[in-house]
Amino acid sequence: MVKASIKPYFIAIVVQLIYTGMFVISKAAFNHGMNTYIFIFYRQAVGSLILLLTALLQRKNARPVMTLGVLIKLFFCALIGITLGVNLYHISLKFTSATVASAVDSSLPAITFFLAALLRFIIIDIIVHHLLYETSLKPNLRMYHK
């Protein structure tokens, strides 16, 4: 089994391998003529079934109340969040290579950080320390979440 100290790294590598497999399989399906919207529908349906079964098996007795407000929030979150992003991703994958899609997907955390800093969701404070025994300036980057 994997040691606890390297478990996060192991999981991150496994997730990246799964993403890579997804990019290659998606590109192969699109190259063989599969419609992007049909592919996304099947992908979302399988993912929803897996999540539904997992939720039902883990939380048999502790189910939260589903109000109309919660249902509306879930609907718009699903519509704007994952569905729009996946549709745009797969349509762009149809016209480019899996390498480009993988590179763009890998750059998403950096883009998210840049947008969060630009929209002031996080505050970046750069403090410059000058040590007496060194002649160089050492910047220290501190981030604060609002």
C-alpha positions in Angstrom: 0.0 0.0 0.0 1.0 3.6 -0.4 2.6 5.4 2.6 0.7 8.2 4.1 3.4 10.8 3.4 3.4 10.2 -0.3 -0.4 9.5 -0.6 -1.3 13.0 -1.9 1.4 12.9 -4.6 0.3 9.4 -5.6 -3.4 10.5 -5.9 -2.4 13.6 -7.9 -0.4 11.4 -10.3 -3.4 9.0 -10.7 -5.8 11.9 -11.3 -3.5 13.3 -14.0 -3.2 9.9 -15.7 -7.0 9.6 -15.7 -7.3 13.1 -17.2 -4.8 12.1 -19.9 -6.7 9.0 -20.7 -9.9 11.0 -20.9 -8.3 13.5 -23.4 -7.0 10.7 -25.6 -10.3 8.7 -25.5 -12.3 11.9 -26.2 -10.1 12.9 -29.1 -10.3 9.3 -30.6 -14.1 9.3 -30.3 -14.4 12.7 -32.0 -12.0 11.6 -34.8 -14.2 8.6 -35.4 -17.2 10.9 -36.0 -19.0 10.9 -32.6 -21.0 14.1 -31.9 -19.6 16.2 -29.1 -23.0 16.8 -27.5 -23.8 13.0 -27.5 -20.4 12.2 -25.9 -21.0 14.9 -23.2 -24.5 13.6 -22.5 -23.2 10.0 -22.0 -20.2 11.3 -19.9 -22.5 13.3 -17.6 -25.0 10.5 -17.3 -22.4 8.0 -16.2 -20.9 10.5 -13.8 -24.3 11.3 -12.3 -25.1 7.6 -11.8 -21.8 7.0 -10.1 -22.3 10.0 -7.8 -25.9 9.0 -7.1 -25.0 5.5 -6.1 -22.1 6.7 -4.0 -24.3 9.2 -2.2 -27.1 6.7 -1.6 -24.7 4.1 -0.2 -22.7 6.4 2.1 -25.5 8.5 3.5 -28.5 6.3 3.9 -29.8 7.9 7.1 -28.5 11.5 6.9 -30.0 13.0 3.8 -30.4 16.8 3.7 -33.8 18.4 2.9 -34.2 19.3 -0.8 -36.0 22.6 -0.9 -36.9 24.5 -4.1 -34.1 27.1 -3.4 -31.5 24.4 -3.1 -32.8 22.7 -6.2 -32.6 25.9 -8.2 -29.1 26.7 -7.0 -28.0 23.1 -8.0 -29.5 23.5 -11.4 -27.8 26.8 -12.2 -24.5 25.6 -10.7 -24.7 22.5 -12.9 -25.8 24.4 -16.0 -23.2 27.2 -15.8 -20.4 25.4 -14.0 -19.5 22.0 -15.4 -21.8 21.7 -18.4 -20.7 25.0 -20.1 -17.0 24.3 -19.4 -17.2 20.7 -20.7 -19.1 21.7 -23.8 -16.6 24.4 -24.7 -13.7 22.0 -23.9 -14.9 19.2 -26.1 -15.8 21.5 -29.0 -12.3 22.9 -28.9 -10.8 19.5 -28.6 -12.6 18.5 -31.8 -10.6 21.2 -33.7 -7.2 20.8 -31.9 -5.1 18.0 -30.5 -5.2 16.2 -27.2 -1.8 17.8 -26.4 -3.2 21.3 -26.6 -6.2 20.3 -24.5 -3.9 18.8 -21.9 -1.7 21.9 -21.8 -4.7 24.2 -21.4 -6.1 22.0 -18.7 -2.8 22.0 -16.8 -2.7 25.8 -17.0 -6.1 26.3 -15.4 -4.8 26.6 -11.8 -2.5 29.4 -12.9 -5.3 31.2 -14.8 -7.5 30.8 -11.7 -4.9 32.3 -9.5 -4.3 35.2 -11.9 -8.1 35.9 -12.1 -8.5 35.7 -8.3 -5.6 38.2 -7.9 -7.0 40.5 -10.7 -10.5 40.5 -9.2 -9.1 40.9 -5.7 -10.5 37.7 -4.3 -7.0 37.2 -2.8 -4.5 39.8 -1.7 -0.9 39.4 -2.7 1.6 41.2 -0.5 5.2 41.2 -1.7 7.6 42.0 1.1 11.3 42.6 0.3 13.8 41.6 3.0 17.4 42.8 2.9 19.7 40.7 4.9 22.9 42.3 6.2 25.1 39.4 5.4 23.8 39.1 1.8 23.8 41.7 -0.9 20.8 40.5 -2.7 17.2 41.4 -2.1 14.9 38.4 -1.3 11.2 38.9 -2.1 8.8 37.1 0.1 5.3 36.4 -1.3 2.4 36.3 1.0 -1.2 35.7 0.0 -4.3 36.5 2.0 -7.7 35.2 1.2 -10.6 37.7 1.6 
